[in-house]
Amino acid sequence: MNNSLRRSAIEKFKMNPLAFVCLGVFFCIFASLCVALSLLAPFLGAIAIVLFAIPLLFGVIVQTMNVAFFEKVEFKFIVLLSFGYYKPQFAGSLRVLWTFLKSIIIELISFIIIILITGAVAHSLHPAEFDEAFSLFRTYFFSGTMDSEQLNSILEMNGKILLHVYNISICGSALVFYIAFIFQLFYNTLGIYFRSVLKPTALMLGKRSINSAIRANKGKILKDFLYLNWPLLVLGLLGACLGGYLSIVVSKDYIYIQDFGLIGALLLMAFYFPMYLANMNALYEKYHFIVILGVNNSIKETMEKIQKNIDLSEEDKEKIKETLDAYDREIKEMEEEEDDNKKDSTE
C-alpha cells in the first residue's frame, strides 16, 4: 500500500518536476534568509518568518495543488497566492502559534533531560571538580546575588566542566526544538488541502469537522507522512548539526547556534523539499475521500440538529433544506467516485 503511495507521489512530481524544484528550493532559500535577519536583531528574524516565510509556504502549497497545469513558475503569482493565508477559510490552518508553543515545551523538557544526563556523566568522570563548581553555582544561585560575571567565572572554573554540560544541553535541546517545530509545521500543511474545498457558507463547521476527521485518522496519516518524508527530517537534523557546528567555529560562541542551526536545516532540506511537496499532494489524494466525507457527514448532522431543535422561519428552513440536499448529492457523488476508483484499481 505504501509503495503505491510512493508511486503516486513520484508520478505527481513527474508531471512538472521543474516547477516542484523551483518552488521547493525557492521557499527554503527565502525562509533561510528570513532567519538570517536574526543575526542583525533577534526580533527581525521572528517578524520575517511570521509575516513572509509562513505565508509564502502557504502560497507554495496552493501553487503545487495545481502544479500540473502550469508550464512555468511565476513568482509574482506565488506572492499573490500567499495573501490567501490571511483569508478566514485558511486562518489558523498551519497552527503556527500552537506549534511553536508545543515545540518550546518539548525543548524545555529535553533540556532538563539532557542536562541531567550530561551532568551525571560529567560527575562520574570528574567528581571533585564537578561538585566544587556545582556547589559554588548553587550557593550563588539561591542567594539571588549572582550576576553575569560570577556566572561566567563559575562556568569557566575547573576545566569549564559546567560550561560543557550547559553548552551540550543547549545544543541538544535546540536540535530537538528544530525537529519538533519543522515536523509539526510541515505536517499541518495537510490542512490547507482539505480547507481548500470548504464551502464559504460552512466555514466554522467545516474547519472543526476537518480537524476532527484528521484526528480520527491521525495514526494512519502520520504513518504515511513519516514514510514519505523521513528524508526531509533527516536532512533537517543533519543541517541543524552542521549549522550549529559552523556557528561555534565562526563565532567561537554559542549565542548564534540556534540561528545557524535553523539556516543549515532549511538549506539542506532544499534538496528534498520539492519531493515533499509532491508527497503532500499524494497524501491528500489518498485521504481526501475519508476526510471530506467525514466533514460533509458532520456538517449534515449538525444542520439536521439545528433544523430539529431550533424554531426557524420558513425561509431559514428552506435554506437549510437546500444545504442538506446539496450535501446529500455531494456525499453520493463522492461515494460513487470512490467505488469507481476501487474498481479501476482492481482491474
PAROMI-282898 format. One record per residue (C-alpha): residue number from 1; x, y, z; residue in one letter. Coordinates in steps of 0.5 Angstrom, whole numbers, plus 500, padded with zeros to 3 digits. Layout:
// PAROMI-282898
SITE  pos   c1   c2   c3  code
SITE  NUM    X    Y    Z     A
...
This chain:
// PAROMI-282898
SITE  pos   c1   c2   c3  code
SITE    1  500  500  500     M
SITE    2  506  505  502     N
SITE    3  509  503  495     N
SITE    4  503  505  491     S
SITE    5  503  512  495     L
SITE    6  510  513  494     R
SITE    7  509  512  486     R
SITE    8  503  517  487     S
SITE    9  508  522  489     A
SITE   10  513  520  484     I
SITE   11  508  521  479     E
SITE   12  506  528  481     K
SITE   13  513  530  481     F
SITE   14  514  528  474     K
SITE   15  508  532  472     M
SITE   16  512  538  473     N
SITE   17  519  537  476     P
SITE   18  522  544  474     L
SITE   19  516  547  478     A
SITE   20  517  543  484     F
SITE   21  524  544  484     V
SITE   22  524  552  483     C
SITE   23  518  552  489     L
SITE   24  522  548  494     G
SITE   25  529  551  493     V
SITE   26  526  558  493     F
SITE   27  522  557  499     F
SITE   28  528  554  503     C
SITE   29  533  559  501     I
SITE   30  528  565  502     F
SITE   31  526  562  509     A
SITE   32  533  562  511     S
SITE   33  534  569  509     L
SITE   34  529  571  514     C
SITE   35  532  567  519     V
SITE   36  539  570  518     A
SITE   37  536  577  520     L
SITE   38  536  575  527     S
SITE   39  544  576  526     L
SITE   40  542  583  526     L
SITE   41  537  583  531     A
SITE   42  533  577  534     P
SITE   43  526  581  533     F
SITE   44  527  582  526     L
SITE   45  528  574  524     G
SITE   46  522  573  528     A
SITE   47  518  578  524     I
SITE   48  520  576  518     A
SITE   49  518  569  519     I
SITE   50  511  570  521     V
SITE   51  510  576  516     L
SITE   52  513  573  510     F
SITE   53  516  566  510     A
SITE   54  510  563  513     I
SITE   55  505  566  508     P
SITE   56  510  564  503     L
SITE   57  510  557  505     L
SITE   58  502  557  504     F
SITE   59  503  560  497     G
SITE   60  508  555  495     V
SITE   61  503  549  498     I
SITE   62  497  552  494     V
SITE   63  501  553  488     Q
SITE   64  503  546  488     T
SITE   65  496  543  488     M
SITE   66  495  545  481     N
SITE   67  502  545  479     V
SITE   68  501  540  473     A
SITE   69  497  546  470     F
SITE   70  503  551  470     F
SITE   71  508  551  465     E
SITE   72  513  555  469     K
SITE   73  513  558  476     V
SITE   74  511  565  476     E
SITE   75  514  568  483     F
SITE   76  509  574  483     K
SITE   77  503  569  482     F
SITE   78  506  566  489     I
SITE   79  507  572  492     V
SITE   80  499  574  491     L
SITE   81  497  567  493     L
SITE   82  501  568  500     S
SITE   83  496  573  502     F
SITE   84  491  568  502     G
SITE   85  494  565  508     Y
SITE   86  490  571  512     Y
SITE   87  483  569  509     K
SITE   88  478  566  514     P
SITE   89  478  560  510     Q
SITE   90  485  559  512     F
SITE   91  486  562  518     A
SITE   92  490  558  523     G
SITE   93  491  552  518     S
SITE   94  498  552  520     L
SITE   95  497  553  527     R
SITE   96  504  556  528     V
SITE   97  503  559  535     L
SITE   98  501  553  538     W
SITE   99  506  549  534     T
SITE  100  511  554  537     F
SITE  101  509  553  544     L
SITE  102  509  546  544     K
SITE  103  516  546  541     S
SITE  104  518  551  546     I
SITE  105  515  546  552     I
SITE  106  519  540  548     I
SITE  107  525  544  548     E
SITE  108  525  545  556     L
SITE  109  523  538  557     I
SITE  110  529  536  553     S
SITE  111  534  541  556     F
SITE  112  532  538  563     I
SITE  113  533  531  561     I
SITE  114  540  533  557     I
SITE  115  543  537  563     I
SITE  116  541  531  568     L
SITE  117  545  526  564     I
SITE  118  551  530  562     T
SITE  119  551  533  569     G
SITE  120  551  525  571     A
SITE  121  557  524  566     V
SITE  122  561  530  568     A
SITE  123  560  528  575     H
SITE  124  562  521  574     S
SITE  125  568  523  570     L
SITE  126  571  529  575     H
SITE  127  567  528  581     P
SITE  128  571  533  585     A
SITE  129  572  539  580     E
SITE  130  564  538  579     F
SITE  131  562  538  586     D
SITE  132  566  544  587     E
SITE  133  564  548  581     A
SITE  134  556  546  582     F
SITE  135  557  548  590     S
SITE  136  559  555  588     L
SITE  137  554  555  583     F
SITE  138  548  553  588     R
SITE  139  550  558  593     T
SITE  140  550  564  589     Y
SITE  141  544  562  585     F
SITE  142  540  561  591     F
SITE  143  543  567  595     S
SITE  144  540  571  589     G
SITE  145  546  575  588     T
SITE  146  549  572  582     M
SITE  147  551  577  577     D
SITE  148  553  575  570     S
SITE  149  561  576  571     E
SITE  150  560  571  577     Q
SITE  151  556  566  573     L
SITE  152  562  566  567     N
SITE  153  567  566  573     S
SITE  154  564  559  576     I
SITE  155  563  556  569     L
SITE  156  570  558  567     E
SITE  157  573  554  573     M
SITE  158  575  547  574     N
SITE  159  577  546  567     G
SITE  160  570  549  565     K
SITE  161  566  543  567     I
SITE  162  560  546  568     L
SITE  163  560  550  562     L
SITE  164  561  544  557     H
SITE  165  555  541  561     V
SITE  166  551  547  560     Y
SITE  167  553  548  552     N
SITE  168  552  541  551     I
SITE  169  545  541  554     S
SITE  170  543  548  550     I
SITE  171  545  545  543     C
SITE  172  542  538  544     G
SITE  173  535  542  546     S
SITE  174  536  547  541     A
SITE  175  536  541  536     L
SITE  176  530  538  539     V
SITE  177  526  544  538     F
SITE  178  528  545  531     Y
SITE  179  526  538  529     I
SITE  180  519  538  533     A
SITE  181  518  545  530     F
SITE  182  519  543  523     I
SITE  183  516  536  524     F
SITE  184  509  539  526     Q
SITE  185  509  545  521     L
SITE  186  510  541  515     F
SITE  187  505  536  518     Y
SITE  188  500  542  519     N
SITE  189  500  544  511     T
SITE  190  496  538  510     L
SITE  191  490  542  513     G
SITE  192  491  547  507     I
SITE  193  489  542  502     Y
SITE  194  483  540  506     F
SITE  195  481  547  507     R
SITE  196  481  549  500     S
SITE  197  475  545  499     V
SITE  198  471  548  504     L
SITE  199  464  552  502     K
SITE  200  464  559  505     P
SITE  201  457  558  508     T
SITE  202  460  553  513     A
SITE  203  467  555  515     L
SITE  204  467  555  522     M
SITE  205  463  548  522     L
SITE  206  468  546  516     G
SITE  207  474  548  520     K
SITE  208  472  544  526     R
SITE  209  470  538  522     S
SITE  210  476  538  518     I
SITE  211  480  538  525     N
SITE  212  476  532  528     S
SITE  213  477  528  522     A
SITE  214  484  529  521     I
SITE  215  485  527  529     R
SITE  216  480  521  528     A
SITE  217  485  518  522     N
SITE  218  492  521  525     K
SITE  219  495  515  526     G
SITE  220  495  513  519     K
SITE  221  496  519  516     I
SITE  222  502  520  521     L
SITE  223  505  514  519     K
SITE  224  504  515  512     D
SITE  225  507  522  513     F
SITE  226  513  519  516     L
SITE  227  514  514  511     Y
SITE  228  514  519  505     L
SITE  229  518  525  509     N
SITE  230  523  522  513     W
SITE  231  529  524  509     P
SITE  232  527  531  510     L
SITE  233  527  530  517     L
SITE  234  534  527  517     V
SITE  235  537  533  513     L
SITE  236  534  538  517     G
SITE  237  537  535  523     L
SITE  238  544  534  520     L
SITE  239  543  541  517     G
SITE  240  542  544  524     A
SITE  241  548  540  527     C
SITE  242  552  543  521     L
SITE  243  550  550  522     G
SITE  244  551  550  530     G
SITE  245  558  547  529     Y
SITE  246  559  552  524     L
SITE  247  557  558  529     S
SITE  248  561  555  534     I
SITE  249  567  555  529     V
SITE  250  566  562  526     V
SITE  251  564  566  532     S
SITE  252  567  562  538     K
SITE  253  561  563  542     D
SITE  254  554  559  543     Y
SITE  255  550  565  542     I
SITE  256  548  564  535     Y
SITE  257  548  557  535     I
SITE  258  540  557  534     Q
SITE  259  540  562  528     D
SITE  260  546  558  524     F
SITE  261  542  551  526     G
SITE  262  536  553  523     L
SITE  263  539  556  517     I
SITE  264  543  550  516     G
SITE  265  537  546  517     A
SITE  266  533  550  511     L
SITE  267  539  550  506     L
SITE  268  540  542  507     L
SITE  269  532  541  507     M
SITE  270  532  544  500     A
SITE  271  535  538  497     F
SITE  272  529  534  499     Y
SITE  273  523  540  499     F
SITE  274  521  539  492     P
SITE  275  519  532  493     M
SITE  276  516  534  500     Y
SITE  277  511  538  496     L
SITE  278  509  532  491     A
SITE  279  509  528  497     N
SITE  280  504  532  501     M
SITE  281  499  532  494     N
SITE  282  500  525  494     A
SITE  283  498  524  502     L
SITE  284  492  529  501     Y
SITE  285  489  525  495     E
SITE  286  490  518  499     K
SITE  287  486  521  505     Y
SITE  288  481  526  501     H
SITE  289  475  522  501     F
SITE  290  476  520  508     I
SITE  291  477  527  511     V
SITE  292  472  530  506     I
SITE  293  466  525  507     L
SITE  294  467  526  515     G
SITE  295  467  533  514     V
SITE  296  461  533  510     N
SITE  297  457  528  515     N
SITE  298  459  532  521     S
SITE  299  456  539  518     I
SITE  300  450  535  515     K
SITE  301  449  532  522     E
SITE  302  450  539  525     T
SITE  303  445  542  520     M
SITE  304  440  537  522     E
SITE  305  440  538  529     K
SITE  306  439  546  528     I
SITE  307  433  544  524     Q
SITE  308  430  540  529     K
SITE  309  432  543  536     N
SITE  310  431  551  534     I
SITE  311  425  555  532     D
SITE  312  426  557  525     L
SITE  313  423  561  520     S
SITE  314  420  558  513     E
SITE  315  426  562  510     E
SITE  316  431  559  514     D
SITE  317  428  552  514     K
SITE  318  428  552  506     E
SITE  319  436  555  506     K
SITE  320  438  549  511     I
SITE  321  434  544  507     K
SITE  322  437  546  500     E
SITE  323  444  546  504     T
SITE  324  443  539  507     L
SITE  325  440  537  500     D
SITE  326  447  539  497     A
SITE  327  451  535  502     Y
SITE  328  447  529  500     D
SITE  329  448  530  493     R
SITE  330  456  531  494     E
SITE  331  456  525  499     I
SITE  332  453  521  494     K
SITE  333  458  523  488     E
SITE  334  464  522  493     M
SITE  335  462  515  495     E
SITE  336  460  513  487     E
SITE  337  467  516  485     E
SITE  338  471  512  491     E
SITE  339  467  506  488     D
SITE  340  470  507  481     D
SITE  341  477  508  484     N
SITE  342  477  502  487     K
SITE  343  474  498  481     K
SITE  344  479  501  477     D
SITE  345  485  499  482     S
SITE  346  483  492  482     T
SITE  347  482  492  474     E
